[in-house]
Amino acid sequence: MPHPAEQDLTELIALGVDPALLMDSLQLSLADENGNILYVNQAFCRACGYTREELLGQPYRLIASNRQPPAFFTAMWNQLRAGAAWQGELSNRNRDGGEYWIELTILPVTRTSCAPPPAPEGGGGQATGTGPAAGALPHRFLGIGKDISRVVSAERQARRSAERFQGLAETVGAAIMLHRGGKLLYVNRALERCTGYRREELLECAFFDLVREDQRETLRQRSAAMLRGEGEAEAELHEVPILTRGGDLRWLDVTVVRIAYETGHALLATALDVTGRKQAEAAQQHIQQVLQQIVQGSPVPTFVIDSAGVVTHWNHACELVTDTPASQMLGRGAAWEAFYEYERPVLAELIVTGDIERRIDSYYHGNVRRSPIIPGAYEAELFFPRSGDHGRWLFFTAAPLRDLDGRIIGAIETLVDMSERKQAEEALRRARAELESKVEQRTAQLASAKAELEADVSRRAASEQEALRRNTELTELNARLQDAQQQLLQSEKLASIGQLAAGVAHEINNPIGYVQSNLGTLERYLAGLGAVASALAAAAAQLPPEHPAAIAARQAREAHDYDFIMEDLPALLRQSREGVDRVRKIVADLKDFSRVDSGQDWQWSDLHAGLDSTLNIVNNEIKYRAEVVKEYARLPEVECLPSQLNQVFLNLLVNAAHAIPDGRMGRILIRTGHDAAAGKVWVEVSDDGVGIPPELIKRIFDPFFTTKPIGKGTGLGLSLAYGIVKKHGGELQVESEPGQGSRFRVMLPVRRGDGAAGAA
């Protein structure tokens, strides 16, 4: 059987086609047994871009594109060298690097020609019926090629388009299907999710099987007509009810187009799930029905407009109050005709347009307000002269109607006829005016009599006020006198206590001296007794254990716990001496604190010593209320009256302790400092107590002013402390904030003359 290419050539030559022209339209080449080019025609040269001279003697791989693997060419040459022709598609590369495809037939050539042997497998092409005689080896190979680049490019483009379509179809949210006569050829994942069926199940069934039965036949007929190309529309839109795998009803908006597919046509359908919209429409329809029943059955005049301002409801009560029939209003956007002589928006229309806040004043001039009951609603009261025989006063409320997403889809407005109430109010106003006129006349008469009476009462009241003022002054003076008397009594008590403390301290000093001296003697005696006891113990240790004296010594030692006594005696003596020293220190502090500055003698004194002795005195007052923290700086001695300053310190410390509320442990901070440049020192006492109210800060240094009951504290008061500091030429400063505590600072000159000139 002749090769197809040979048959084509024979037929074309028989038809009178010039063989040279024919050969020039095909790519002809001749190669030797090694694949080197021996001959090419002009068509071959045009395709590859090389000249004949450049190609002759070159191997075929000069124009190979390397798209086919080496194994492909190995199989091809094995087939050719076995004497079988090869036919297939081959990719080549031209001189400029561009790829082109040819449909190639290669014929093995020998000096004799007969039927070819069977073609070996795996050559990537097909064996033809032309080949060498049995046993003869081909020594030439004739190639006949036809350029099929456009065909290959079109196939590639088709594949890429199909891949892009499938990739897009699998990512979009819409359900996509391709069907022919209802038979599904392709479905995407979205259709699987929508129906609940797997892709494999969908491809085995007809699309119409998913459609609800009452719509199935109609949709089948429309699809068949569209597949036949009937109708002028390029696409059709259907609203299709389908049943899911679980039996649920879902609604799809399906857009169908007719496309070329394989050897015929198919229908490409894109479906959007609009079940939610259908349910919302059904709910909206139900709401409209309910609203219709509510509005029509209401005795309150009511009308409703939609988002476009068209009247959708106008009940019978509204017909009566506006004298306008519903037939004249329904379906029209002219609600104003029932109320006004000229076109202007009613209140409901302003709500629907969404710019009520901007436009409301231009139409209602401040006669409208937000409803205190209904969110987003407005209400107003106006007179409508066209309504009724003599006009009507109407109170109207307009509120928005919203869908499930909160969007305004209309507005409802209710009317209340206020005419009778207005008439009653007018009658009441006239009656009140008449009554007020009569009341004014009687009031004028009463005013004259009242003026005379008030003059007499005023004179008597003035006399009573004067007497009351004098009584009040006497009461206040008496109270201040009693306070002063109590303060003086307290001061006298403290002075007496101070003198008594000085005397007691002097008397205590003598026995303390005896005790301290005797403790020293006792220590020496005990040391001697200890030495004697140690010697006796050593002597007893030399005796045999069974000796009566040794036994008696051991028994006596154990009976009186001799070892413990000898160990405990030094500790007892040390504690006793520490106690005596403590008592002596307290007595010394009492004497120092209560010492009377005889003749107002000024002396150089260590303020830290005075502070410490004062702390020792008031320790029992402070220790259960506050922790005392001392931050002493290096101070020079100060020329002062020490006992008076100690009284100031005592007062500040006790006040600080009293300022701390019961039930918690507070903190008192004592700080000192030295301003060498100014020649001054300062002592600061601060607490974290209740603080002093701002209105009392200015009065705390006034004589007799106190916030504490009589008898609590020293009785000296901040007034006396202030006087002592001033006497020293210093300053007593205070800073306080309620709830944060107080800080008092005593500023003193180091030398008397530096700040207390003339003070004595």
NORSULLIN-V31120 format. One record per backbone hydrogen bond with DSSP energy under -0.5 kcal/mol. CO is the residue of the C=O (numbers start at 1). NH is the residue of the N-H. If there is no record, write none. Layout:
[[CO,NH] [CO,NH]]
This chain:
[[3,7] [4,8] [5,9] [6,10] [7,11] [8,12] [9,13] [10,14] [11,15] [12,17] [13,16] [18,22] [19,23] [20,24] [21,25] [22,25] [22,26] [23,26] [26,28] [27,145] [28,41] [29,143] [30,38] [30,39] [31,141] [32,35] [35,60] [36,32] [37,57] [39,30] [41,45] [42,46] [43,47] [44,48] [45,49] [48,95] [51,55] [52,56] [55,58] [58,37] [59,62] [60,63] [61,64] [63,93] [69,72] [69,73] [70,74] [71,75] [72,76] [73,77] [74,78] [75,79] [76,80] [77,81] [78,82] [79,84] [80,83] [86,106] [87,126] [88,104] [90,92] [90,102] [91,65] [92,100] [94,97] [98,94] [100,92] [101,148] [101,149] [102,90] [102,104] [103,146] [104,88] [105,144] [106,86] [107,142] [109,139] [109,140] [112,133] [114,131] [120,123] [126,87] [131,114] [133,136] [139,33] [140,109] [141,31] [141,143] [142,107] [143,29] [144,105] [145,27] [146,103] [148,152] [149,153] [150,154] [151,155] [152,156] [153,157] [154,158] [155,159] [156,160] [157,161] [158,162] [159,163] [160,164] [161,165] [162,166] [163,167] [164,168] [165,169] [166,170] [167,171] [168,171] [168,172] [175,271] [176,188] [177,269] [178,185] [178,186] [179,267] [180,183] [182,207] [183,180] [186,178] [188,191] [188,192] [189,193] [190,194] [191,195] [192,196] [195,245] [198,202] [199,203] [200,204] [201,204] [202,205] [205,184] [206,209] [207,210] [207,211] [208,211] [210,243] [212,215] [212,216] [213,216] [213,217] [215,219] [216,220] [217,221] [218,222] [219,223] [220,224] [221,225] [222,226] [223,227] [224,228] [225,230] [226,229] [234,258] [236,256] [238,240] [238,254] [240,242] [240,252] [241,212] [242,250] [244,247] [248,244] [250,242] [251,274] [251,275] [252,240] [252,254] [253,255] [253,272] [254,238] [254,256] [255,270] [256,236] [257,268] [259,266] [261,264] [264,261] [266,259] [266,268] [267,179] [267,269] [268,257] [269,177] [270,255] [271,175] [272,253] [272,274] [274,278] [275,279] [276,280] [277,281] [278,282] [279,283] [280,284] [281,285] [282,286] [283,287] [284,288] [285,289] [286,290] [287,291] [288,292] [289,293] [290,294] [291,295] [292,296] [293,297] [294,298] [295,298] [301,415] [302,315] [303,413] [304,312] [304,313] [305,411] [306,309] [310,306] [311,331] [313,304] [315,319] [316,320] [317,321] [318,322] [319,323] [319,324] [325,328] [325,329] [326,329] [326,330] [329,332] [332,311] [332,334] [334,337] [335,338] [336,339] [336,340] [346,350] [347,351] [348,352] [349,353] [350,354] [350,355] [355,359] [356,360] [359,363] [360,363] [360,364] [361,365] [364,367] [367,381] [369,379] [373,375] [374,377] [377,371] [378,398] [379,369] [380,396] [382,394] [383,385] [384,387] [384,392] [387,391] [392,384] [392,394] [393,418] [393,419] [394,382] [394,396] [395,416] [396,380] [397,414] [398,378] [399,412] [401,409] [401,410] [403,406] [407,403] [407,409] [409,307] [410,401] [411,305] [412,399] [413,303] [414,397] [415,301] [416,395] [416,418] [418,422] [419,423] [420,424] [421,425] [422,426] [423,427] [424,428] [425,429] [426,430] [427,431] [428,432] [429,433] [430,434] [431,435] [432,436] [433,437] [434,438] [435,439] [436,440] [437,441] [438,442] [439,443] [440,444] [441,445] [442,446] [443,447] [444,448] [445,449] [446,450] [447,451] [448,452] [449,453] [450,454] [451,455] [452,456] [453,457] [454,458] [455,459] [456,460] [457,461] [458,462] [459,463] [460,464] [461,465] [462,466] [463,467] [464,468] [465,469] [466,470] [467,471] [468,472] [469,473] [470,474] [471,475] [472,476] [473,477] [474,478] [475,479] [476,480] [477,481] [478,482] [479,483] [480,484] [481,485] [482,486] [483,487] [484,488] [485,489] [486,490] [487,491] [488,492] [489,493] [490,494] [491,495] [492,496] [493,497] [494,498] [495,499] [496,500] [497,501] [498,502] [499,503] [500,504] [501,505] [502,506] [503,507] [504,508] [505,509] [506,510] [507,511] [508,512] [509,513] [510,514] [511,515] [512,516] [513,517] [514,518] [515,519] [516,520] [517,521] [518,522] [519,523] [520,524] [521,525] [522,526] [523,527] [524,528] [525,529] [526,530] [527,531] [528,532] [529,533] [530,534] [531,535] [532,536] [533,537] [534,538] [535,539] [536,540] [537,541] [538,542] [539,542] [539,543] [540,543] [544,547] [547,551] [548,552] [549,553] [550,554] [551,555] [552,556] [553,557] [554,558] [555,559] [556,560] [557,562] [558,561] [561,565] [562,566] [563,567] [564,568] [565,569] [566,570] [568,572] [569,573] [570,574] [571,575] [572,576] [573,577] [574,578] [575,579] [576,580] [577,581] [578,582] [579,583] [580,584] [581,585] [582,586] [583,587] [584,588] [585,589] [586,590] [587,591] [588,592] [589,593] [590,594] [591,595] [596,598] [597,600] [598,601] [603,640] [605,607] [605,638] [606,610] [607,611] [608,612] [609,613] [610,614] [611,615] [612,616] [613,617] [614,618] [615,619] [618,621] [618,622] [619,623] [622,625] [622,626] [625,666] [627,629] [627,668] [629,670] [631,672] [633,635] [638,605] [638,640] [640,603] [640,642] [641,644] [641,645] [642,646] [643,647] [644,648] [645,649] [646,650] [647,651] [648,652] [649,653] [650,654] [651,655] [652,656] [653,657] [654,658] [655,659] [657,660] [659,661] [659,690] [661,664] [664,666] [666,627] [667,688] [668,629] [668,670] [669,671] [669,686] [670,631] [671,684] [673,682] [674,676] [675,679] [675,680] [679,750] [680,675] [681,748] [682,673] [683,746] [684,671] [685,744] [686,669] [690,739] [693,696] [693,697] [694,697] [694,698] [696,699] [696,700] [697,700] [699,702] [702,705] [704,706] [709,712] [711,713] [716,720] [717,721] [718,722] [719,723] [720,724] [721,725] [722,726] [723,727] [724,728] [725,728] [725,730] [726,729] [728,749] [731,733] [731,747] [733,745] [735,743] [737,740] [737,741] [741,737] [742,687] [743,735] [744,685] [745,733] [745,747] [746,683] [746,748] [747,731] [748,681] [750,639] [751,754] [751,755] [752,755] [752,756] [756,759]]
